[in-house]
């Protein structure tokens, strides 16, 4: 099946802006593609604008907001741009969770369903990467010693799942729940 033009445009933009960037130990573009594929597996009817936003979800970290707005809005449209910023804005809830969990959860409960699904797909991809790293680490203590940020994020991941599970595709909610449970179990002894 041919790729929708908006997804092809997003892929071109992501290819340029993600060049040289690393996420989960691999090129950032690979991460974006894995997240888009995960979303497509669980949500085969995902709108092309949402898939485009997923491919671009990390680019606001790599360039100025006005450049993102102009290029993404111009090539991929307003709906992609809105979804992109909604996905990226979840970082605010993640940061807020440390000091005000109730406010963070209220923010998560207001996420549009498609955005929540995109974020859940992103979390499943990252959780798989970290958990595989832990399974393959020759020195587990050394592995976790370099992942303090992840360790502090696990309670947020559970809160994210609890706040969004009802609006996620069932298979994605199950997958995220299993991975968060695995993360809770693996990190409990750390």
C-alpha positions in Angstrom: 0.0 0.0 0.0 1.5 3.4 -0.9 2.3 5.8 1.9 -0.1 8.7 2.2 1.6 11.9 0.9 1.4 13.6 4.4 3.3 10.7 5.9 5.9 10.8 3.2 6.4 14.5 3.8 6.7 13.9 7.6 9.3 11.2 7.0 11.4 13.5 4.8 11.3 16.3 7.5 12.1 13.8 10.2 15.0 12.3 8.2 16.5 15.8 7.9 15.9 17.0 11.5 16.8 13.7 13.2 20.1 13.3 11.4 22.8 12.6 13.9 20.4 12.4 16.9 20.2 9.3 19.1 17.2 8.0 21.0 17.2 4.6 22.8 20.7 4.0 21.6 19.9 4.2 17.9 19.3 6.9 15.3 16.3 9.1 16.3 14.7 8.4 12.9 14.6 4.7 13.7 12.9 5.4 17.0 10.3 7.6 15.3 9.6 4.9 12.7 9.4 2.2 15.4 6.8 4.3 17.2 4.8 4.8 14.0 4.8 1.1 13.3 3.8 0.3 16.9 0.9 2.7 16.6 -0.1 1.3 13.2 -0.1 -2.3 14.7 -2.5 -1.3 17.5 -4.5 1.3 15.6 -4.5 0.4 11.9 -7.0 3.1 11.1 -4.8 5.9 12.6 -5.3 9.0 10.6 -2.3 10.0 8.3 -2.0 13.3 10.2 -1.4 11.4 13.5 1.1 9.1 11.9 2.9 12.1 10.5 2.9 13.7 13.9 4.4 10.5 15.4 7.2 10.5 12.9 7.9 14.1 13.9 7.3 13.8 17.7 10.9 14.4 18.8 11.8 17.1 16.3 10.8 20.0 18.5 13.8 19.0 20.6 16.1 19.6 17.6 15.0 22.9 16.2 13.2 26.1 17.1 9.4 26.1 17.5 8.8 28.7 14.8 10.7 26.6 12.3 8.7 23.5 13.3 5.5 25.4 13.0 6.4 26.8 9.5 7.8 23.6 8.0 5.4 21.0 9.5 2.4 23.3 9.1 3.3 24.1 5.6 4.1 20.5 4.4 2.0 18.4 6.7 -0.9 20.7 7.6 -2.4 22.2 10.7 -3.9 18.9 12.1 -0.4 17.3 12.0 1.0 20.3 13.7 -1.6 20.3 16.4 -1.1 16.6 17.1 2.7 17.1 17.1 2.5 19.8 19.8 0.0 17.8 21.8 2.3 14.8 21.8 5.3 16.9 22.7 3.4 18.8 25.4 3.0 15.6 27.4 6.5 16.2 28.6 5.0 18.9 30.8 2.8 16.4 32.5 5.8 14.1 32.9 7.8 16.9 34.6 4.8 18.0 36.7 4.3 14.5 38.0 7.3 14.7 40.2 5.9 17.7 42.2 2.2 17.6 41.6 1.0 14.1 40.5 -2.7 15.0 40.7 -2.3 17.9 38.3 -0.2 15.8 35.9 -2.9 13.1 35.9 -5.6 15.6 35.2 -3.6 16.8 32.1 -3.3 13.2 31.0 -7.0 12.6 31.3 -7.6 15.4 28.9 -5.4 14.0 26.1 -7.3 13.3 22.8 -7.6 9.6 22.2 -5.3 9.5 19.2 -2.6 11.5 21.0 -2.8 9.2 24.0 -2.4 6.2 21.7 0.6 7.8 20.0 2.2 8.5 23.4 1.5 5.0 24.6 3.1 3.6 21.4 6.2 5.8 22.2 6.3 4.5 25.7 6.1 0.8 24.6 9.0 1.3 22.2 11.1 2.9 24.8 10.2 0.4 27.5 11.1 -2.5 25.3 14.5 -0.9 24.6 15.3 -0.3 28.3 14.0 -3.7 29.4 16.0 -5.5 26.7 19.0 -3.6 27.8 18.5 -4.7 31.4 18.0 -8.4 30.3 21.3 -8.3 28.2 23.4 -6.2 30.7 26.5 -8.1 31.9 26.4 -5.9 35.1 22.8 -5.1 36.1 23.8 -2.7 38.9 26.0 -0.7 36.5 23.2 -0.7 33.9 20.7 0.8 36.4 23.3 3.2 37.8 23.3 5.0 34.5 19.5 5.1 34.2 18.4 7.2 37.2 16.0 9.2 35.0 14.2 6.0 33.9 13.9 4.7 37.5 12.2 7.9 38.6 9.9 7.7 35.6 8.4 4.3 36.3 5.7 5.6 38.7 4.7 8.2 36.0 4.4 5.4 33.4 2.0 3.6 35.7 0.0 6.8 36.2 0.0 7.4 32.4 -1.4 4.0 31.8 -4.1 4.4 34.5 -5.1 7.7 33.1 -5.3 6.7 29.4 -6.0 3.0 29.3 -9.8 3.5 28.7 -9.2 5.5 25.6 -6.4 3.4 24.1 -6.9 0.5 21.7 -7.3 -2.6 23.9 -4.2 -4.3 22.6 -2.1 -1.2 23.1 -3.4 -0.7 26.7 -2.6 -4.4 27.4 0.9 -4.1 25.9 1.7 -0.9 27.9 0.4 -2.4 31.1 2.5 -5.5 30.7 5.7 -3.5 29.9 5.1 -1.1 32.9 4.5 -4.1 35.2 7.8 -5.6 33.9 9.5 -2.3 34.6 8.0 -2.1 38.1 9.2 -5.6 38.9 12.7 -5.2 37.4 13.3 -1.8 39.1 11.8 -2.7 42.5 15.0 -4.2 43.7 17.2 -1.3 42.4 
